[in-house]
Amino acid sequence: NVWKQIGQPEPAQAAQGVMVANDNAGYKSKTQMLFAKRPGPSNVWQQIGAQEPAQAAKGAMKASDDAGYKGRVQMLSQQTPPTVWQQIGVPQPQQAAQGAMQASDNFGY
């Protein structure tokens, strides 16, 4: 027949294969226990990957206590305030200029 000549299965066989595939996925498929398939997180905070509100609140209160009226005593007059350059994490301009002059001296005039 023609189907053998072109190397294809006969339409009746192909249709039978499709129907078997549909039966395996449709209403004739075996029963699945969906709750046993994926044991997901137990609460909504774990499902969305967020910290539970009670823990987040406890962390916020601890941070507030560390910086607020319960914080450790600081002698402000003895502390030198950080410079702007220290706050942004770059060397002070004098140090950068000194480094540039040193590099220039090492290279020559």
C-alpha positions, 0 to 999 in steps of 0.5 A: 500500500501507499503508506508502506511505500512512503515509510509512514504508519497507516492512518488507522494505526496513527489514530490508535496511537493518538487515542491511547495517548489521550486515554493516558492523559484524560479521564481514563488515566490512573488516579493521582494523589495531587497532595502527595505529588508536591509537598509544598510549604505550609504557609503563605509566607514560605510560599512567597519566600518572605520572612514571617511577619512575627520574625520580621517585626522582632528583627525590626524591634531589635534593630530599633533597640540597638539604635534607640534609647536602649542602645549602648552609651556613646561618647559623642564628644570623643568620636570623630565623625567620618568624612564624606569620603569615608562614608562613600568609600573612596580615598580622600582627595589629598591621598589620591593627589599624593598617589598621582604625584608619586606615580608621576615622579616614578615615571619622570617629567 
